[in-house]
Every structure is written in structure tokens, then in C-alpha cells.
Amino acid sequence: MAYQLYRNTTLGNSLQESLDELIQTQQITPQLALQVLLQFDKAINTALANRVRNRVNFKGSLNTYRFCDNVWTFVLNDVEFREVTDLVKVDKVKIVACDGKSEGDAAGLGSTGTPSSGVAVERRVFRPASH
């Protein structure tokens, strides 16, 4: 089963809104919508693990961390993200990291015998509220 982290991205939210609209107009069943979301979960996790090669370095002050149900959650303050020549600074970032091994993949090898991705990471940038 693929992680559902990416359902809360712009792409994932747009997909869910479209599926909800199709359900409301009775063009698809809720069961079909669920199957589409499950396929999205698999596809996005596979694509990010196999196609994305960009490296981003970041540093910040660790505010809190938690490890529960094999999921790490970190909240960092005053974070700087660097990619080659680009620099982005944010006040607060939440990182959720999950084990990238699929079920039944204890050795960490994918179906091709190559190492599977180590973590799936979701980053949410929290911006201060306007006063």
C-alpha cells in the first residue's frame, strides 16, 4: 500500500475535488473514486522515487520531533532551503518522513532488485497570519 501523503498537495486536492464533483453528479461511484485515489497514491510515490533527481539542502532549528507508528515528524524554525544557486527562507516547516520500503519489501529492494527509496517526505510551509 502506498503512502497517502501526497493527497494533500495541490495536485492531490484538485483530484479529490474533481472526484467529489463527479460523485455528486452521479457520473462515477464512490468506489471508483477510491480506486482512482489509490492509483494516484501508487503513481505519485513511484514517480517521485524514480524520476526526481534534484537535491535540496536545508538547515534550520529543530522545534519538535516525534516518532510514532514508524513515521517521523519534524517541525523546524527559521529554515533555509538551498538548491545550487537558489535560496529560500521560511519561518516554519513541518516534515513528515515515512519508511519508503513497500510491504513485503523487508530487504529494501524493489521489484527490479534495486534499492527502493528510503523516505517519502512531505513539506508544509507555515506562513505567519496577516494582522
Number of C-alpha atoms within 10 A of each C-alpha: 8 17 16 15 18 17 18 13 13 10 13 18 13 13 17 18 12 13 21 16 13 15 16 12 10 10 10 14 14 15 10 12 18 13 11 14 18 16 13 19 19 14 13 19 19 15 10 12 16 11 8 9 8 7 9 11 10 13 13 17 12 14 13 11 13 12 12 7 7 9 12 16 16 16 19 18 18 14 19 17 14 15 12 9 5 8 12 10 14 16 14 20 22 19 17 20 19 19 16 19 19 16 9 9 12 9 11 18 15 15 9 7 9 9 13 20 18 13 15 18 17 17 14 14 13 12 10 9 5 4 3
